[in-house]
Amino acid sequence: MTLAVRPDWDTWAMGIAQAVSTRGDCTRRQVGAVLLDEGHRVIGCGYNGGPAGGESCLAGECPRGRHYEVVRPHLIADHAGKECMRECACGTEWPCPQAVPPGSSYDTGPGVCVAVHAEMNALLDVSDRRRLVGATMYITEQPCGGCLKILKNTEIRTFVWPGGRIG
């Protein structure tokens, strides 16, 4: 008889975060987050996306979601000799004049993103804030500086993402 190998808590929780990420409402990146209390029970989860019932990136309601580079294989040769064609998601040639400039703010100006980050949605999903004491958040991507600034001001003890850990 072969015994099943049980995943450790980090592997198990990261698998849940990965599953949650598939609900992400973004054309560029899908991120998931899950919060476990000290007893390894799920107390909240979230993915990146617009507010419930609000604007949707996947529906083209985010400026960053309408204009981004798409590479179509086998149409023209790129610098490496591979056949590809660069175009914007809106169908125009890349670089698209309506695309949000690289490095522009996600929070202000013409490139404002409609999404709330997965970490914040997971935090908002927790019904009893007392369960955050000593909790661990698992995130499918390294958290941005803005999320970390907020999260470090909670009672969450540990943050884990692929290749990184705080706490």
C-alpha positions as CSV (number, residue, x, y, z in Angstrom):
1,M,0.0,0.0,0.0
2,T,1.3,3.4,-1.0
3,L,0.7,6.2,1.5
4,A,-0.3,9.6,0.1
5,V,2.2,12.5,0.7
6,R,0.5,15.3,2.5
7,P,1.6,18.8,1.4
8,D,3.0,21.2,4.0
9,W,0.9,24.2,5.0
10,D,2.7,26.6,2.7
11,T,2.3,24.4,-0.3
12,W,-1.4,23.7,0.5
13,A,-2.2,27.4,1.0
14,M,-0.3,28.5,-2.0
15,G,-2.4,26.0,-4.1
16,I,-5.5,27.7,-2.8
17,A,-4.2,31.1,-3.6
18,Q,-3.4,29.9,-7.1
19,A,-6.9,28.6,-7.5
20,V,-8.3,31.9,-6.3
21,S,-6.2,33.8,-8.8
22,T,-8.1,32.2,-11.7
23,R,-11.0,34.6,-10.8
24,G,-8.8,37.6,-11.4
25,D,-10.4,40.3,-13.5
26,C,-7.4,41.6,-15.4
27,T,-6.2,41.1,-18.9
28,R,-2.5,41.4,-17.9
29,R,-2.2,39.5,-14.6
30,Q,-4.2,37.3,-12.3
31,V,-3.2,37.4,-8.7
32,G,-4.7,35.5,-5.8
33,A,-4.3,35.8,-2.0
34,V,-5.5,33.6,0.9
35,L,-5.4,34.3,4.6
36,L,-4.9,31.5,7.2
37,D,-5.4,32.0,10.9
38,E,-3.0,30.5,13.4
39,G,-4.8,27.2,13.3
40,H,-4.3,27.0,9.5
41,R,-8.0,27.7,8.8
42,V,-8.9,29.9,5.8
43,I,-10.3,33.2,7.0
44,G,-10.3,35.2,3.8
45,C,-9.4,35.2,0.2
46,G,-9.3,37.6,-2.7
47,Y,-8.2,38.2,-6.3
48,N,-7.4,41.3,-8.3
49,G,-10.3,43.0,-10.0
50,G,-12.7,45.8,-10.1
51,P,-15.3,46.3,-7.3
52,A,-18.2,43.9,-7.3
53,G,-20.8,45.1,-9.8
54,G,-18.4,47.8,-11.0
55,E,-16.0,48.3,-13.8
56,S,-14.3,45.2,-15.3
57,C,-10.9,45.0,-16.9
58,L,-12.0,41.9,-18.8
59,A,-14.9,43.8,-20.2
60,G,-12.5,46.5,-21.5
61,E,-13.5,49.1,-18.9
62,C,-9.9,49.7,-17.6
63,P,-7.5,51.8,-19.8
64,R,-4.7,49.3,-19.1
65,G,-7.0,46.4,-20.1
66,R,-7.9,47.9,-23.5
67,H,-4.4,48.8,-24.7
68,Y,-1.5,46.4,-24.2
69,E,0.9,44.6,-26.5
70,V,-0.2,41.3,-28.0
71,V,2.3,39.2,-30.0
72,R,0.8,37.1,-32.8
73,P,3.2,34.3,-33.9
74,H,4.1,33.6,-37.6
75,L,3.3,37.0,-39.2
76,I,6.5,39.0,-39.3
77,A,10.1,38.3,-38.2
78,D,11.3,39.8,-34.9
79,H,14.9,40.6,-33.8
80,A,15.5,36.9,-33.0
81,G,14.3,35.7,-36.4
82,K,11.1,34.2,-35.0
83,E,8.0,34.9,-36.9
84,C,5.6,37.2,-35.0
85,M,3.5,40.4,-35.3
86,R,3.2,43.0,-32.5
87,E,-0.2,44.7,-32.1
88,C,-2.3,46.3,-29.5
89,A,-5.2,44.4,-27.9
90,C,-7.5,47.0,-29.5
91,G,-6.4,45.8,-32.9
92,T,-4.0,48.6,-33.9
93,E,-0.3,48.3,-34.6
94,W,2.0,48.3,-31.6
95,P,3.0,50.7,-30.1
96,C,-0.6,51.9,-29.8
97,P,-0.9,55.7,-29.4
98,Q,-3.7,55.1,-26.8
99,A,-1.6,52.7,-24.6
100,V,-0.7,53.8,-21.1
101,P,2.9,54.9,-21.0
102,P,5.3,52.4,-19.2
103,G,6.0,53.4,-15.6
104,S,2.8,55.6,-15.3
105,S,0.8,55.6,-12.1
106,Y,-1.8,52.9,-11.6
107,D,-3.7,55.1,-9.2
108,T,-3.8,58.6,-10.9
109,G,-3.9,60.1,-14.4
110,P,-4.9,58.6,-17.7
111,G,-3.7,55.1,-16.8
112,V,-5.8,54.7,-13.6
113,C,-6.4,51.0,-13.0
114,V,-9.9,50.0,-11.9
115,A,-8.7,46.9,-9.9
116,V,-8.4,46.4,-6.2
117,H,-5.3,44.2,-5.4
118,A,-5.8,40.6,-4.3
119,E,-4.2,41.3,-0.9
120,M,-6.7,44.1,-0.2
121,N,-9.7,42.0,-1.3
122,A,-8.5,39.1,0.9
123,L,-8.3,41.5,3.9
124,L,-11.7,42.9,3.1
125,D,-13.1,39.3,3.0
126,V,-12.2,38.6,6.7
127,S,-15.4,38.8,8.8
128,D,-13.8,38.7,12.2
129,R,-10.7,41.0,12.4
130,R,-9.6,39.3,15.6
131,R,-8.6,36.2,13.5
132,L,-5.9,38.3,11.8
133,V,-3.8,38.1,14.9
134,G,-0.8,35.9,14.0
135,A,-2.3,35.1,10.5
136,T,-0.4,34.2,7.4
137,M,-1.2,35.6,3.9
138,Y,-0.2,33.6,0.9
139,I,0.0,35.6,-2.4
140,T,0.7,34.3,-5.9
141,E,2.9,37.3,-6.7
142,Q,5.3,39.4,-4.7
143,P,3.1,42.2,-3.1
144,C,3.6,45.7,-4.3
145,G,5.0,48.4,-1.9
146,G,1.6,49.9,-1.4
147,C,0.0,46.7,-0.3
148,L,2.9,45.8,2.0
149,K,2.6,49.2,3.6
150,I,-1.0,48.6,4.5
151,L,-0.6,44.9,5.4
152,K,2.3,45.6,7.8
153,N,-0.1,47.8,9.8
154,T,-2.4,44.8,10.5
155,E,-2.0,41.9,12.9
156,I,-1.0,39.6,10.1
157,R,2.4,38.0,11.1
158,T,3.7,36.4,7.9
159,F,3.4,37.1,4.2
160,V,4.5,34.3,1.7
161,W,4.8,34.4,-2.1
162,P,6.7,32.3,-4.6
163,G,10.4,32.9,-3.8
164,G,9.7,35.3,-0.8
165,R,8.6,35.5,2.7
166,I,8.3,38.2,5.4
167,G,7.8,37.2,9.0
